[in-house]
C-alpha cells in the first residue's frame, strides 16, 4: 500500500503533461485503490478523476470506438 504522499506524487506525474489516455484513467483508478476509503485525498482525487473524464470524454470515445 502506498502512502498518500506517494499517491499524490504519482497522480501529478500521471496527468502533468496533459496527455490523457484511457491508460491514464486505468492507472489513476489503481492509485485510488491504494488509499483508504475514508481518506480525504481519495475523495478529492475521485472527484478530480470524474472531472477529467468529463473534460476528455470526446477524445476518449474516439479512441475506444
CHARMM internal coordinates of N, CA and C (Angstrom, degrees):
IC EDIT
DIST 1 N 1 CA 1.4618
DIST 1 CA 1 C 1.5306
ANGL 1 N 1 CA 1 C 108.45
DIST 1 C 2 N 1.3305
ANGL 1 CA 1 C 2 N 115.67
DIHE 1 N 1 CA 1 C 2 N 133.49
DIST 2 N 2 CA 1.4568
ANGL 1 C 2 N 2 CA 121.83
DIHE 1 CA 1 C 2 N 2 CA 179.70
DIST 2 CA 2 C 1.5236
ANGL 2 N 2 CA 2 C 110.71
DIHE 1 C 2 N 2 CA 2 C -85.33
DIST 2 C 3 N 1.3182
ANGL 2 CA 2 C 3 N 116.28
DIHE 2 N 2 CA 2 C 3 N 155.26
DIST 3 N 3 CA 1.4605
ANGL 2 C 3 N 3 CA 120.16
DIHE 2 CA 2 C 3 N 3 CA 175.33
DIST 3 CA 3 C 1.5274
ANGL 3 N 3 CA 3 C 108.82
DIHE 2 C 3 N 3 CA 3 C -79.35
DIST 3 C 4 N 1.3208
ANGL 3 CA 3 C 4 N 116.06
DIHE 3 N 3 CA 3 C 4 N 165.10
DIST 4 N 4 CA 1.4636
ANGL 3 C 4 N 4 CA 120.12
DIHE 3 CA 3 C 4 N 4 CA 178.08
DIST 4 CA 4 C 1.5267
ANGL 4 N 4 CA 4 C 110.60
DIHE 3 C 4 N 4 CA 4 C -60.83
DIST 4 C 5 N 1.3037
ANGL 4 CA 4 C 5 N 116.46
DIHE 4 N 4 CA 4 C 5 N -36.72
DIST 5 N 5 CA 1.4598
ANGL 4 C 5 N 5 CA 121.25
DIHE 4 CA 4 C 5 N 5 CA 179.04
DIST 5 CA 5 C 1.5344
ANGL 5 N 5 CA 5 C 111.03
DIHE 4 C 5 N 5 CA 5 C -63.36
DIST 5 C 6 N 1.3184
ANGL 5 CA 5 C 6 N 115.98
DIHE 5 N 5 CA 5 C 6 N -43.34
DIST 6 N 6 CA 1.4681
ANGL 5 C 6 N 6 CA 120.57
DIHE 5 CA 5 C 6 N 6 CA 179.30
DIST 6 CA 6 C 1.5300
ANGL 6 N 6 CA 6 C 111.25
DIHE 5 C 6 N 6 CA 6 C -66.11
DIST 6 C 7 N 1.3145
ANGL 6 CA 6 C 7 N 116.56
DIHE 6 N 6 CA 6 C 7 N -41.54
DIST 7 N 7 CA 1.4616
ANGL 6 C 7 N 7 CA 120.50
DIHE 6 CA 6 C 7 N 7 CA 178.29
DIST 7 CA 7 C 1.5250
ANGL 7 N 7 CA 7 C 109.99
DIHE 6 C 7 N 7 CA 7 C -63.74
DIST 7 C 8 N 1.3188
ANGL 7 CA 7 C 8 N 116.77
DIHE 7 N 7 CA 7 C 8 N -44.16
DIST 8 N 8 CA 1.4592
ANGL 7 C 8 N 8 CA 121.21
DIHE 7 CA 7 C 8 N 8 CA -179.78
DIST 8 CA 8 C 1.5257
ANGL 8 N 8 CA 8 C 111.13
DIHE 7 C 8 N 8 CA 8 C -61.15
DIST 8 C 9 N 1.3115
ANGL 8 CA 8 C 9 N 116.36
DIHE 8 N 8 CA 8 C 9 N -43.84
DIST 9 N 9 CA 1.4683
ANGL 8 C 9 N 9 CA 121.47
DIHE 8 CA 8 C 9 N 9 CA 179.59
DIST 9 CA 9 C 1.5359
ANGL 9 N 9 CA 9 C 110.63
DIHE 8 C 9 N 9 CA 9 C -64.41
DIST 9 C 10 N 1.3073
ANGL 9 CA 9 C 10 N 116.58
DIHE 9 N 9 CA 9 C 10 N -44.61
DIST 10 N 10 CA 1.4683
ANGL 9 C 10 N 10 CA 120.95
DIHE 9 CA 9 C 10 N 10 CA 179.19
DIST 10 CA 10 C 1.5217
ANGL 10 N 10 CA 10 C 111.07
DIHE 9 C 10 N 10 CA 10 C -64.75
DIST 10 C 11 N 1.3277
ANGL 10 CA 10 C 11 N 116.55
DIHE 10 N 10 CA 10 C 11 N -38.83
DIST 11 N 11 CA 1.4680
ANGL 10 C 11 N 11 CA 122.25
DIHE 10 CA 10 C 11 N 11 CA 179.65
DIST 11 CA 11 C 1.5287
ANGL 11 N 11 CA 11 C 109.78
DIHE 10 C 11 N 11 CA 11 C -61.45
DIST 11 C 12 N 1.3269
ANGL 11 CA 11 C 12 N 115.48
DIHE 11 N 11 CA 11 C 12 N -45.95
DIST 12 N 12 CA 1.4649
ANGL 11 C 12 N 12 CA 120.13
DIHE 11 CA 11 C 12 N 12 CA -179.77
DIST 12 CA 12 C 1.5191
ANGL 12 N 12 CA 12 C 111.09
DIHE 11 C 12 N 12 CA 12 C -62.01
DIST 12 C 13 N 1.3096
ANGL 12 CA 12 C 13 N 117.46
DIHE 12 N 12 CA 12 C 13 N -41.96
DIST 13 N 13 CA 1.4685
ANGL 12 C 13 N 13 CA 121.50
DIHE 12 CA 12 C 13 N 13 CA 178.44
DIST 13 CA 13 C 1.5284
ANGL 13 N 13 CA 13 C 110.81
DIHE 12 C 13 N 13 CA 13 C -64.90
DIST 13 C 14 N 1.3196
ANGL 13 CA 13 C 14 N 116.14
DIHE 13 N 13 CA 13 C 14 N -37.31
DIST 14 N 14 CA 1.4569
ANGL 13 C 14 N 14 CA 121.51
DIHE 13 CA 13 C 14 N 14 CA -176.70
DIST 14 CA 14 C 1.5243
ANGL 14 N 14 CA 14 C 112.14
DIHE 13 C 14 N 14 CA 14 C -63.50
DIST 14 C 15 N 1.3264
ANGL 14 CA 14 C 15 N 117.00
DIHE 14 N 14 CA 14 C 15 N -39.46
DIST 15 N 15 CA 1.4644
ANGL 14 C 15 N 15 CA 120.64
DIHE 14 CA 14 C 15 N 15 CA -175.48
DIST 15 CA 15 C 1.5323
ANGL 15 N 15 CA 15 C 113.08
DIHE 14 C 15 N 15 CA 15 C -110.46
DIST 15 C 16 N 1.3205
ANGL 15 CA 15 C 16 N 117.19
DIHE 15 N 15 CA 15 C 16 N 7.58
DIST 16 N 16 CA 1.4590
ANGL 15 C 16 N 16 CA 121.81
DIHE 15 CA 15 C 16 N 16 CA -174.81
DIST 16 CA 16 C 1.5263
ANGL 16 N 16 CA 16 C 113.53
DIHE 15 C 16 N 16 CA 16 C -62.75
DIST 16 C 17 N 1.3081
ANGL 16 CA 16 C 17 N 118.05
DIHE 16 N 16 CA 16 C 17 N -46.39
DIST 17 N 17 CA 1.4634
ANGL 16 C 17 N 17 CA 121.04
DIHE 16 CA 16 C 17 N 17 CA -172.86
DIST 17 CA 17 C 1.5275
ANGL 17 N 17 CA 17 C 113.49
DIHE 16 C 17 N 17 CA 17 C -81.50
DIST 17 C 18 N 1.3147
ANGL 17 CA 17 C 18 N 118.49
DIHE 17 N 17 CA 17 C 18 N -5.21
DIST 18 N 18 CA 1.4562
ANGL 17 C 18 N 18 CA 121.67
DIHE 17 CA 17 C 18 N 18 CA 177.12
DIST 18 CA 18 C 1.5173
ANGL 18 N 18 CA 18 C 114.45
DIHE 17 C 18 N 18 CA 18 C 83.59
DIST 18 C 19 N 1.3147
ANGL 18 CA 18 C 19 N 118.12
DIHE 18 N 18 CA 18 C 19 N -4.08
DIST 19 N 19 CA 1.4660
ANGL 18 C 19 N 19 CA 121.44
DIHE 18 CA 18 C 19 N 19 CA 178.60
DIST 19 CA 19 C 1.5267
ANGL 19 N 19 CA 19 C 108.60
DIHE 18 C 19 N 19 CA 19 C -85.26
DIST 19 C 20 N 1.3231
ANGL 19 CA 19 C 20 N 115.86
DIHE 19 N 19 CA 19 C 20 N 90.82
DIST 20 N 20 CA 1.4665
ANGL 19 C 20 N 20 CA 121.21
DIHE 19 CA 19 C 20 N 20 CA -177.18
DIST 20 CA 20 C 1.5255
ANGL 20 N 20 CA 20 C 109.02
DIHE 19 C 20 N 20 CA 20 C -94.95
DIST 20 C 21 N 1.3251
ANGL 20 CA 20 C 21 N 115.36
DIHE 20 N 20 CA 20 C 21 N 121.15
DIST 21 N 21 CA 1.4635
ANGL 20 C 21 N 21 CA 121.68
DIHE 20 CA 20 C 21 N 21 CA -179.29
DIST 21 CA 21 C 1.5290
ANGL 21 N 21 CA 21 C 109.49
DIHE 20 C 21 N 21 CA 21 C -125.47
DIST 21 C 22 N 1.3133
ANGL 21 CA 21 C 22 N 115.55
DIHE 21 N 21 CA 21 C 22 N 172.20
DIST 22 N 22 CA 1.4605
ANGL 21 C 22 N 22 CA 120.03
DIHE 21 CA 21 C 22 N 22 CA 176.11
DIST 22 CA 22 C 1.5304
ANGL 22 N 22 CA 22 C 109.90
DIHE 21 C 22 N 22 CA 22 C -60.12
DIST 22 C 23 N 1.3257
ANGL 22 CA 22 C 23 N 116.85
DIHE 22 N 22 CA 22 C 23 N -35.75
DIST 23 N 23 CA 1.4617
ANGL 22 C 23 N 23 CA 121.00
DIHE 22 CA 22 C 23 N 23 CA 178.02
DIST 23 CA 23 C 1.5337
ANGL 23 N 23 CA 23 C 111.03
DIHE 22 C 23 N 23 CA 23 C -64.79
DIST 23 C 24 N 1.3275
ANGL 23 CA 23 C 24 N 116.74
DIHE 23 N 23 CA 23 C 24 N -36.08
DIST 24 N 24 CA 1.4675
ANGL 23 C 24 N 24 CA 120.76
DIHE 23 CA 23 C 24 N 24 CA 177.32
DIST 24 CA 24 C 1.5225
ANGL 24 N 24 CA 24 C 110.32
DIHE 23 C 24 N 24 CA 24 C -59.79
DIST 24 C 25 N 1.3274
ANGL 24 CA 24 C 25 N 116.24
DIHE 24 N 24 CA 24 C 25 N -42.49
DIST 25 N 25 CA 1.4616
ANGL 24 C 25 N 25 CA 120.27
DIHE 24 CA 24 C 25 N 25 CA -179.74
DIST 25 CA 25 C 1.5250
ANGL 25 N 25 CA 25 C 111.13
DIHE 24 C 25 N 25 CA 25 C -67.92
DIST 25 C 26 N 1.3189
ANGL 25 CA 25 C 26 N 117.25
DIHE 25 N 25 CA 25 C 26 N -37.78
DIST 26 N 26 CA 1.4691
ANGL 25 C 26 N 26 CA 120.25
DIHE 25 CA 25 C 26 N 26 CA 177.64
DIST 26 CA 26 C 1.5278
ANGL 26 N 26 CA 26 C 110.63
DIHE 25 C 26 N 26 CA 26 C -63.88
DIST 26 C 27 N 1.3287
ANGL 26 CA 26 C 27 N 115.87
DIHE 26 N 26 CA 26 C 27 N -44.61
DIST 27 N 27 CA 1.4598
ANGL 26 C 27 N 27 CA 119.82
DIHE 26 CA 26 C 27 N 27 CA 179.27
DIST 27 CA 27 C 1.5209
ANGL 27 N 27 CA 27 C 111.08
DIHE 26 C 27 N 27 CA 27 C -65.53
DIST 27 C 28 N 1.3272
ANGL 27 CA 27 C 28 N 117.16
DIHE 27 N 27 CA 27 C 28 N -36.66
DIST 28 N 28 CA 1.4640
ANGL 27 C 28 N 28 CA 120.83
DIHE 27 CA 27 C 28 N 28 CA 177.99
DIST 28 CA 28 C 1.5322
ANGL 28 N 28 CA 28 C 110.52
DIHE 27 C 28 N 28 CA 28 C -63.44
DIST 28 C 29 N 1.3179
ANGL 28 CA 28 C 29 N 116.60
DIHE 28 N 28 CA 28 C 29 N -41.46
DIST 29 N 29 CA 1.4772
ANGL 28 C 29 N 29 CA 120.49
DIHE 28 CA 28 C 29 N 29 CA 177.83
DIST 29 CA 29 C 1.5304
ANGL 29 N 29 CA 29 C 110.30
DIHE 28 C 29 N 29 CA 29 C -60.66
DIST 29 C 30 N 1.3263
ANGL 29 CA 29 C 30 N 116.46
DIHE 29 N 29 CA 29 C 30 N -41.05
DIST 30 N 30 CA 1.4674
ANGL 29 C 30 N 30 CA 119.90
DIHE 29 CA 29 C 30 N 30 CA 178.77
DIST 30 CA 30 C 1.5257
ANGL 30 N 30 CA 30 C 111.19
DIHE 29 C 30 N 30 CA 30 C -64.18
DIST 30 C 31 N 1.3241
ANGL 30 CA 30 C 31 N 116.29
DIHE 30 N 30 CA 30 C 31 N -38.56
DIST 31 N 31 CA 1.4671
ANGL 30 C 31 N 31 CA 119.25
DIHE 30 CA 30 C 31 N 31 CA 176.88
DIST 31 CA 31 C 1.5269
ANGL 31 N 31 CA 31 C 110.94
DIHE 30 C 31 N 31 CA 31 C -63.75
DIST 31 C 32 N 1.3240
ANGL 31 CA 31 C 32 N 116.79
DIHE 31 N 31 CA 31 C 32 N -41.03
DIST 32 N 32 CA 1.4691
ANGL 31 C 32 N 32 CA 120.29
DIHE 31 CA 31 C 32 N 32 CA 179.12
DIST 32 CA 32 C 1.5239
ANGL 32 N 32 CA 32 C 111.56
DIHE 31 C 32 N 32 CA 32 C -61.60
DIST 32 C 33 N 1.3255
ANGL 32 CA 32 C 33 N 116.05
DIHE 32 N 32 CA 32 C 33 N -35.60
DIST 33 N 33 CA 1.4677
ANGL 32 C 33 N 33 CA 120.20
DIHE 32 CA 32 C 33 N 33 CA -179.83
DIST 33 CA 33 C 1.5327
ANGL 33 N 33 CA 33 C 111.73
DIHE 32 C 33 N 33 CA 33 C -65.97
DIST 33 C 34 N 1.3208
ANGL 33 CA 33 C 34 N 116.43
DIHE 33 N 33 CA 33 C 34 N -20.74
DIST 34 N 34 CA 1.4643
ANGL 33 C 34 N 34 CA 120.60
DIHE 33 CA 33 C 34 N 34 CA 179.11
DIST 34 CA 34 C 1.5279
ANGL 34 N 34 CA 34 C 112.40
DIHE 33 C 34 N 34 CA 34 C -74.12
DIST 34 C 35 N 1.3285
ANGL 34 CA 34 C 35 N 117.11
DIHE 34 N 34 CA 34 C 35 N -17.48
DIST 35 N 35 CA 1.4671
ANGL 34 C 35 N 35 CA 121.26
DIHE 34 CA 34 C 35 N 35 CA -176.56
DIST 35 CA 35 C 1.5241
ANGL 35 N 35 CA 35 C 111.53
DIHE 34 C 35 N 35 CA 35 C -95.70
DIST 35 C 36 N 1.3194
ANGL 35 CA 35 C 36 N 115.71
DIHE 35 N 35 CA 35 C 36 N 150.23
DIST 36 N 36 CA 1.4724
ANGL 35 C 36 N 36 CA 120.89
DIHE 35 CA 35 C 36 N 36 CA 175.62
DIST 36 CA 36 C 1.5265
ANGL 36 N 36 CA 36 C 109.36
DIHE 35 C 36 N 36 CA 36 C -60.58
DIST 36 C 37 N 1.2909
ANGL 36 CA 36 C 37 N 116.21
DIHE 36 N 36 CA 36 C 37 N 150.31
DIST 37 N 37 CA 1.4682
ANGL 36 C 37 N 37 CA 121.15
DIHE 36 CA 36 C 37 N 37 CA 178.53
DIST 37 CA 37 C 1.5176
ANGL 37 N 37 CA 37 C 113.43
DIHE 36 C 37 N 37 CA 37 C -62.44
DIST 37 C 38 N 1.3186
ANGL 37 CA 37 C 38 N 117.00
DIHE 37 N 37 CA 37 C 38 N -25.30
DIST 38 N 38 CA 1.4636
ANGL 37 C 38 N 38 CA 121.45
DIHE 37 CA 37 C 38 N 38 CA -178.38
DIST 38 CA 38 C 1.5269
ANGL 38 N 38 CA 38 C 113.09
DIHE 37 C 38 N 38 CA 38 C -94.61
DIST 38 C 39 N 1.3083
ANGL 38 CA 38 C 39 N 116.98
DIHE 38 N 38 CA 38 C 39 N 2.72
DIST 39 N 39 CA 1.4616
ANGL 38 C 39 N 39 CA 121.10
DIHE 38 CA 38 C 39 N 39 CA -176.46
DIST 39 CA 39 C 1.5261
ANGL 39 N 39 CA 39 C 111.60
DIHE 38 C 39 N 39 CA 39 C -69.42
DIST 39 C 40 N 1.3359
ANGL 39 CA 39 C 40 N 117.52
DIHE 39 N 39 CA 39 C 40 N 128.31
DIST 40 N 40 CA 1.4696
ANGL 39 C 40 N 40 CA 120.28
DIHE 39 CA 39 C 40 N 40 CA 175.16
DIST 40 CA 40 C 1.5295
ANGL 40 N 40 CA 40 C 111.82
DIHE 39 C 40 N 40 CA 40 C -61.23
DIST 40 C 41 N 1.3351
ANGL 40 CA 40 C 41 N 116.42
DIHE 40 N 40 CA 40 C 41 N -33.46
DIST 41 N 41 CA 1.4655
ANGL 40 C 41 N 41 CA 119.78
DIHE 40 CA 40 C 41 N 41 CA 177.73
DIST 41 CA 41 C 1.5248
ANGL 41 N 41 CA 41 C 110.33
DIHE 40 C 41 N 41 CA 41 C -64.12
DIST 41 C 42 N 1.3200
ANGL 41 CA 41 C 42 N 116.54
DIHE 41 N 41 CA 41 C 42 N -41.30
DIST 42 N 42 CA 1.4746
ANGL 41 C 42 N 42 CA 120.00
DIHE 41 CA 41 C 42 N 42 CA 179.02
DIST 42 CA 42 C 1.5290
ANGL 42 N 42 CA 42 C 110.21
DIHE 41 C 42 N 42 CA 42 C -60.59
DIST 42 C 43 N 1.3090
ANGL 42 CA 42 C 43 N 116.27
DIHE 42 N 42 CA 42 C 43 N -43.72
DIST 43 N 43 CA 1.4639
ANGL 42 C 43 N 43 CA 120.82
DIHE 42 CA 42 C 43 N 43 CA -179.87
DIST 43 CA 43 C 1.5317
ANGL 43 N 43 CA 43 C 110.27
DIHE 42 C 43 N 43 CA 43 C -62.25
DIST 43 C 44 N 1.3274
ANGL 43 CA 43 C 44 N 116.86
DIHE 43 N 43 CA 43 C 44 N -45.44
DIST 44 N 44 CA 1.4625
ANGL 43 C 44 N 44 CA 121.39
DIHE 43 CA 43 C 44 N 44 CA -179.32
DIST 44 CA 44 C 1.5272
ANGL 44 N 44 CA 44 C 111.13
DIHE 43 C 44 N 44 CA 44 C -63.75
DIST 44 C 45 N 1.3345
ANGL 44 CA 44 C 45 N 116.69
DIHE 44 N 44 CA 44 C 45 N -44.51
DIST 45 N 45 CA 1.4617
ANGL 44 C 45 N 45 CA 120.19
DIHE 44 CA 44 C 45 N 45 CA -178.41
DIST 45 CA 45 C 1.5257
ANGL 45 N 45 CA 45 C 111.83
DIHE 44 C 45 N 45 CA 45 C -70.08
DIST 45 C 46 N 1.3264
ANGL 45 CA 45 C 46 N 117.94
DIHE 45 N 45 CA 45 C 46 N -33.10
DIST 46 N 46 CA 1.4694
ANGL 45 C 46 N 46 CA 120.42
DIHE 45 CA 45 C 46 N 46 CA 175.46
DIST 46 CA 46 C 1.5205
ANGL 46 N 46 CA 46 C 110.19
DIHE 45 C 46 N 46 CA 46 C -62.37
DIST 46 C 47 N 1.3280
ANGL 46 CA 46 C 47 N 116.48
DIHE 46 N 46 CA 46 C 47 N -43.10
DIST 47 N 47 CA 1.4628
ANGL 46 C 47 N 47 CA 120.48
DIHE 46 CA 46 C 47 N 47 CA 177.91
DIST 47 CA 47 C 1.5236
ANGL 47 N 47 CA 47 C 110.72
DIHE 46 C 47 N 47 CA 47 C -64.60
DIST 47 C 48 N 1.3157
ANGL 47 CA 47 C 48 N 116.11
DIHE 47 N 47 CA 47 C 48 N -42.33
DIST 48 N 48 CA 1.4638
ANGL 47 C 48 N 48 CA 120.55
DIHE 47 CA 47 C 48 N 48 CA 178.73
DIST 48 CA 48 C 1.5298
ANGL 48 N 48 CA 48 C 110.77
DIHE 47 C 48 N 48 CA 48 C -62.51
DIST 48 C 49 N 1.3174
ANGL 48 CA 48 C 49 N 116.73
DIHE 48 N 48 CA 48 C 49 N -40.75
DIST 49 N 49 CA 1.4618
ANGL 48 C 49 N 49 CA 121.29
DIHE 48 CA 48 C 49 N 49 CA 179.54
DIST 49 CA 49 C 1.5271
ANGL 49 N 49 CA 49 C 111.00
DIHE 48 C 49 N 49 CA 49 C -63.25
DIST 49 C 50 N 1.3152
ANGL 49 CA 49 C 50 N 116.97
DIHE 49 N 49 CA 49 C 50 N -41.63
DIST 50 N 50 CA 1.4622
ANGL 49 C 50 N 50 CA 120.53
DIHE 49 CA 49 C 50 N 50 CA 177.63
DIST 50 CA 50 C 1.5303
ANGL 50 N 50 CA 50 C 111.22
DIHE 49 C 50 N 50 CA 50 C -63.32
DIST 50 C 51 N 1.3287
ANGL 50 CA 50 C 51 N 116.61
DIHE 50 N 50 CA 50 C 51 N -40.01
DIST 51 N 51 CA 1.4641
ANGL 50 C 51 N 51 CA 120.49
DIHE 50 CA 50 C 51 N 51 CA 177.29
DIST 51 CA 51 C 1.5282
ANGL 51 N 51 CA 51 C 110.71
DIHE 50 C 51 N 51 CA 51 C -63.89
DIST 51 C 52 N 1.3245
ANGL 51 CA 51 C 52 N 116.38
DIHE 51 N 51 CA 51 C 52 N -42.71
DIST 52 N 52 CA 1.4632
ANGL 51 C 52 N 52 CA 120.13
DIHE 51 CA 51 C 52 N 52 CA 178.21
DIST 52 CA 52 C 1.5202
ANGL 52 N 52 CA 52 C 111.28
DIHE 51 C 52 N 52 CA 52 C -63.19
DIST 52 C 53 N 1.3308
ANGL 52 CA 52 C 53 N 116.51
DIHE 52 N 52 CA 52 C 53 N -40.44
DIST 53 N 53 CA 1.4729
ANGL 52 C 53 N 53 CA 119.69
DIHE 52 CA 52 C 53 N 53 CA 177.76
DIST 53 CA 53 C 1.5241
ANGL 53 N 53 CA 53 C 110.85
DIHE 52 C 53 N 53 CA 53 C -61.41
DIST 53 C 54 N 1.3239
ANGL 53 CA 53 C 54 N 116.53
DIHE 53 N 53 CA 53 C 54 N -41.66
DIST 54 N 54 CA 1.4596
ANGL 53 C 54 N 54 CA 121.03
DIHE 53 CA 53 C 54 N 54 CA 179.12
DIST 54 CA 54 C 1.5274
ANGL 54 N 54 CA 54 C 110.57
DIHE 53 C 54 N 54 CA 54 C -64.41
DIST 54 C 55 N 1.3284
ANGL 54 CA 54 C 55 N 116.69
DIHE 54 N 54 CA 54 C 55 N -45.11
DIST 55 N 55 CA 1.4654
ANGL 54 C 55 N 55 CA 121.25
DIHE 54 CA 54 C 55 N 55 CA -178.63
DIST 55 CA 55 C 1.5251
ANGL 55 N 55 CA 55 C 112.80
DIHE 54 C 55 N 55 CA 55 C -65.15
DIST 55 C 56 N 1.3251
ANGL 55 CA 55 C 56 N 117.16
DIHE 55 N 55 CA 55 C 56 N -34.02
DIST 56 N 56 CA 1.4516
ANGL 55 C 56 N 56 CA 121.70
DIHE 55 CA 55 C 56 N 56 CA -174.28
DIST 56 CA 56 C 1.5204
ANGL 56 N 56 CA 56 C 112.99
DIHE 55 C 56 N 56 CA 56 C -108.13
DIST 56 C 57 N 1.3095
ANGL 56 CA 56 C 57 N 117.98
DIHE 56 N 56 CA 56 C 57 N 13.82
DIST 57 N 57 CA 1.4641
ANGL 56 C 57 N 57 CA 121.82
DIHE 56 CA 56 C 57 N 57 CA -176.53
DIST 57 CA 57 C 1.5270
ANGL 57 N 57 CA 57 C 112.16
DIHE 56 C 57 N 57 CA 57 C -58.19
DIST 57 C 58 N 1.3325
ANGL 57 CA 57 C 58 N 117.49
DIHE 57 N 57 CA 57 C 58 N -43.36
DIST 58 N 58 CA 1.4601
ANGL 57 C 58 N 58 CA 120.57
DIHE 57 CA 57 C 58 N 58 CA -178.86
DIST 58 CA 58 C 1.5226
ANGL 58 N 58 CA 58 C 111.36
DIHE 57 C 58 N 58 CA 58 C -61.44
DIST 58 C 59 N 1.3224
ANGL 58 CA 58 C 59 N 116.89
DIHE 58 N 58 CA 58 C 59 N -45.85
DIST 59 N 59 CA 1.4574
ANGL 58 C 59 N 59 CA 121.21
DIHE 58 CA 58 C 59 N 59 CA -179.72
DIST 59 CA 59 C 1.5318
ANGL 59 N 59 CA 59 C 111.00
DIHE 58 C 59 N 59 CA 59 C -62.79
DIST 59 C 60 N 1.3071
ANGL 59 CA 59 C 60 N 116.38
DIHE 59 N 59 CA 59 C 60 N -43.65
DIST 60 N 60 CA 1.4612
ANGL 59 C 60 N 60 CA 120.24
DIHE 59 CA 59 C 60 N 60 CA -176.73
DIST 60 CA 60 C 1.5134
ANGL 60 N 60 CA 60 C 111.98
DIHE 59 C 60 N 60 CA 60 C -70.42
DIST 60 C 61 N 1.3117
ANGL 60 CA 60 C 61 N 118.21
DIHE 60 N 60 CA 60 C 61 N -34.83
DIST 61 N 61 CA 1.4644
ANGL 60 C 61 N 61 CA 120.60
DIHE 60 CA 60 C 61 N 61 CA 178.00
DIST 61 CA 61 C 1.5155
ANGL 61 N 61 CA 61 C 110.08
DIHE 60 C 61 N 61 CA 61 C -64.10
DIST 61 C 62 N 1.3149
ANGL 61 CA 61 C 62 N 117.25
DIHE 61 N 61 CA 61 C 62 N -38.79
DIST 62 N 62 CA 1.4645
ANGL 61 C 62 N 62 CA 121.29
DIHE 61 CA 61 C 62 N 62 CA 178.75
DIST 62 CA 62 C 1.5179
ANGL 62 N 62 CA 62 C 111.66
DIHE 61 C 62 N 62 CA 62 C -64.70
DIST 62 C 63 N 1.3191
ANGL 62 CA 62 C 63 N 117.26
DIHE 62 N 62 CA 62 C 63 N -35.51
DIST 63 N 63 CA 1.4517
ANGL 62 C 63 N 63 CA 122.19
DIHE 62 CA 62 C 63 N 63 CA -179.49
DIST 63 CA 63 C 1.5152
ANGL 63 N 63 CA 63 C 110.64
DIHE 62 C 63 N 63 CA 63 C -74.14
DIST 63 C 64 N 1.3253
ANGL 63 CA 63 C 64 N 116.65
DIHE 63 N 63 CA 63 C 64 N -42.64
DIST 64 N 64 CA 1.4691
ANGL 63 C 64 N 64 CA 121.27
DIHE 63 CA 63 C 64 N 64 CA -175.45
DIST 64 CA 64 C 1.5242
ANGL 64 N 64 CA 64 C 112.44
DIHE 63 C 64 N 64 CA 64 C -76.15
DIST 64 C 65 N 1.3194
ANGL 64 CA 64 C 65 N 117.83
DIHE 64 N 64 CA 64 C 65 N -24.60
DIST 65 N 65 CA 1.4680
ANGL 64 C 65 N 65 CA 121.48
DIHE 64 CA 64 C 65 N 65 CA -176.24
DIST 65 CA 65 C 1.4980
ANGL 65 N 65 CA 65 C 112.40
DIHE 64 C 65 N 65 CA 65 C -71.82
END
COOR INIT
IC SEED 1 N 1 CA 1 C
IC BUILD
